[in-house]
Amino acid sequence: MPPNMVLPYDRRAAVEYAHRWAYGRNPEFYDYEEIGGDCTNFASQCLYAGSRIMNFTPTYGWYYIDANHKSPSWTGVPYFYNFITRAELNLGPFGVDTELVYLLPGDFVQLRFADHEIFSHTPIVVETGQPPTLQNTLVAAHSINADWRPLDSYVFEEIRFLHILGVHAP
């Protein structure tokens, strides 16, 4: 059943969550740091703090039940991107691939490093300057814990920006 309304995304709640847990781990969620990285798990937790709606569709949804029962999009960088930018009208947060100048706190960045063929890191934006630049856009992340980290402090090959538009609700 398709959603019937769009709720606003609570950017403040997402950013507050990011600051609260940037250097720690919420015990309600498994820490994947030792088995591939925790960055997109952390990004998903922040996104959930601002959206409060999961999508329990098997395989293609976005959800976390426990360490062994979660969607690929909850912890996987490319799957997170695919879920956020999906064309289908189904439950959960949604957004668009955008440009740096349109980023707001609570949005996300994905990075591809030189030693990776695919995007492999998902920080959350916690502050942007006016206009946003790589120097004044600050992020929080896991897998090398960070908070208030400037985007230009990362050495990357490619970058993409995800702007969250809202949350499809039942």
Disulfide bonds with the S-S distance in Angstrom:
none
